[in-house]
């Protein structure tokens, strides 16, 4: 190898090492190739460029940008003293200032960018894509408008899809969403059981503190000590990397959380999604990500259209309240819940009660359309809802319900005085109950008026509710004995505020 290196001398190094590795002689390097130039400030490439006869600059200005931490005042002072006071123009500042991370990187200068917003110059564009499965890179292609020609041979993952999203309500403590950490810890064995290895998987987050918490938890001795340290980290650390499976944990789950950090530009999610070769998994509060709009909303909708979406349920959500009963209790799983919901609406004669933590998404409209027939028959319909997350700071930050959906049902029930929409009392409810006519109740994990499974269940395709891809299946029990039903109704009455 030493002899070969003398015939074909090639040196690989970081830009910071150039001064130590090469003499300060102009054009001592025949050709320099600088990769990831879209995240390199211009001044960092100067030591190599002055030593090079030719240079090839490779990068993507729509991926991770340089990190420059200057206050607005420092930026203004720098513009004035280093540019305007020197006889240069503001456009020169936009084209050459190292802190103009979206206009003046090494890539921008090499491509001849003008400094105008959105102008990335005239570089040679590499249009053929070979890394990601088509449904994965399609998201990046859409938001960045690359116009790629995807050459990757289509290959479905062992989980029968290339895109998965797990909705996790979330709770923030010390800038860490512990429920997302727990969900990912429980997701890893599912992937291992389908033939993936730890070396195939990387876990990323936009936020360093949360990424550190994921690394510390997952690499602990009691969990997955085989995880390499570098396989869990921030999106920024994974620029230029790729894995068969990428899990993105967004952390954000409250109205006051920093969605703008993710949504301000397309760069972060463009990099995060395009790291995945075969399977991309989003773990986060899908309701909040959609409500934030922008690129997070587009990502959730892209996965809904092209992949699988699941609601993550904790062990407590799935605990059978009748597990100690001597009676053999029938179990309801996944799409069977919709069958019982439809059956209840069709069969109910006197009273239908729905208890659910949330009212949001498409289900309230579907319910409003379907329940009219029962209301016209004189059925009394009661909907009790509202979940208070004890980890959140105030009641105002707990309202993850959709105001339009609430109004829709409230206006509907106004025309039927015996029916009502009632928020649960101040402590809220995490119960999920469907009960009708003192005949039958379904009690368990199914979010009756906020779940995302209807389209998949209506298509009658079992692969769309793939248990191998779910962290836990949606499970409930059927309750029919009179005493248990009476106790359930008593419990529900205690949850209800005055009818609204």
Secondary structure as UniProt FT lines:
FT   HELIX           2..7
FT   HELIX           15..17
FT   HELIX           18..21
FT   TURN            26..27
FT   STRAND          29..34
FT   HELIX           37..39
FT   HELIX           42..49
FT   TURN            50..51
FT   STRAND          52..57
FT   TURN            61..62
FT   HELIX           72..82
FT   HELIX           84..86
FT   HELIX           90..96
FT   TURN            98..99
FT   TURN            101..103
FT   HELIX           106..110
FT   TURN            111..112
FT   TURN            117..118
FT   STRAND          128..129
FT   HELIX           134..144
FT   STRAND          149..150
FT   TURN            158..159
FT   STRAND          163..167
FT   STRAND          172..173
FT   TURN            174..175
FT   STRAND          176..177
FT   HELIX           178..193
FT   TURN            194..195
FT   HELIX           198..200
FT   STRAND          201..205
FT   HELIX           208..218
FT   TURN            221..222
FT   TURN            225..226
FT   HELIX           229..231
FT   STRAND          232..234
FT   HELIX           235..238
FT   TURN            239..240
FT   STRAND          243..249
FT   TURN            255..256
FT   HELIX           260..263
FT   HELIX           267..274
FT   STRAND          276..284
FT   HELIX           286..291
FT   HELIX           294..306
FT   STRAND          308..311
FT   TURN            315..318
FT   TURN            321..324
FT   STRAND          331..333
FT   TURN            334..335
FT   HELIX           336..347
FT   STRAND          351..356
FT   TURN            361..362
FT   HELIX           363..376
FT   TURN            377..378
FT   STRAND          380..385
FT   TURN            390..391
FT   HELIX           395..398
FT   HELIX           403..414
FT   TURN            417..418
FT   STRAND          420..424
FT   TURN            426..427
FT   STRAND          433..436
FT   TURN            437..439
FT   STRAND          440..444
FT   TURN            448..450
FT   HELIX           454..458
FT   TURN            459..460
FT   HELIX           462..465
FT   TURN            467..469
FT   STRAND          475..479
FT   HELIX           482..495
//
